[in-house]
Amino acid sequence: MKRIKEISEQVRENISQFLEAVDGAESSLDKVIVDMKERLAEAKELVATAIAEEQRLKRAYQEAVATAKVWGERADAALQNRDMARVKDARQRKQQQLDIADTYKRQFVAQETVVASLKTVLHEFYQQFQNAAVRSETLSHRQKQAETRTELYKLIATAEHTISTAFEHAEQKLKTAEEKAEIWENREHSDATEVKKNVNDSDLDQALAELKSDVLGSNGK
């Protein structure tokens, strides 16, 4: 009986431990749910034990009442036969059974109260477990969504950085190539201008010489 009376407290303690575990162990919800399934099974066994005890006490009470009735009938039969010794014995045995029945009845009524309380607690426990299981599934789903989003945006960010770096490198390479091309182009223009200048100077000298020859003639030397 002592263990039966402690069942309610045990179940309530399991509920409190479960709720604390859910609040403080979001990273291990699967383990918490599995643990609570085991506690729920244990709580059901405890309640089943209490119900079995209630039924046993009820049967014992009914048997004591039935036995008392039998002894009462025997006392009546002995009285009809004026067998007072048997009447006295039968009545004593009847009273003994009634006393036993009364004891079982008190125990049975008390056990009914215990079982009713345990059923209520177990129902509350089961509802809280169901709610926690749904909450666990929701949190797990959101966790997976968050991880997927993180991986996706991380992948995009990495790709963008790689692309940006590649373009920066290509632009720098192009800039260097264009600067080299400009240097060589400017050098080519400078050389061509110098050549043209030299050619023009040579033509001018030749023209002056020819003019001088025309004006002075061959004796002008």
C-alpha positions, 0 to 999 in steps of 0.5 A: 500500500505504501508504494501505491500511495507514492505512485502519484508523487512519482508520476508528478516528479517525472512530469516536472523532470520532463518539462525541465529537460525540454526547457534545457536540452533543445539540442537533445530533444530526441533523447528527452522524448525517448526518455519520456516514453520510458517514463510514461510506460513506467507510469502506466505500469504503476497505475495498472498496479494500483488498479489491480490492487483496487480490483483485488480489494474489491474482490476480497470485500465481495468474498467476505460479504458473501462468506458472511451471508453464508454463515448467516444462513447457517446460523438461521438453519441452526436456529430452526433446528434449535442447535444453539451452539451452532447458532452461536458459532455461525453468528461469530463467524458471520461477524468475523467476515463482516469485520473483514469485509468492513476492513476491505471496504475501507481499503477499497474505498481509499484505493478507489480515491488513489486510482482516480487521482492516479488516472487524472495525473497519468492523463495530464502526464500523457497530454503534456507528453503529447504536447512536448512531442509535437513541440519537439517535432516543430523545433526539430523541423525549424532547426533543420530549416535554419540549418538548410538556410544557413548552408544555402546562404553560406554557399551563395556567399562563398560563391559570390566571394569567389566570383568577386575575387576572380573578377578583381584579379581579371580586371587587375590583369587587364589593367596591367595589360592595357598599361603595357599596351599604352606604353608601347603604343606611345613609344611607337608614336614617338619613334614614328614622329622622330623618323618623320621629322628626320625625313622632313629635314632631309627633304628641306636640305635637298630643296635648298641645295637645288634652289641655290644651284638654280640661282647661282648656277654652277659658278656659284660654288 
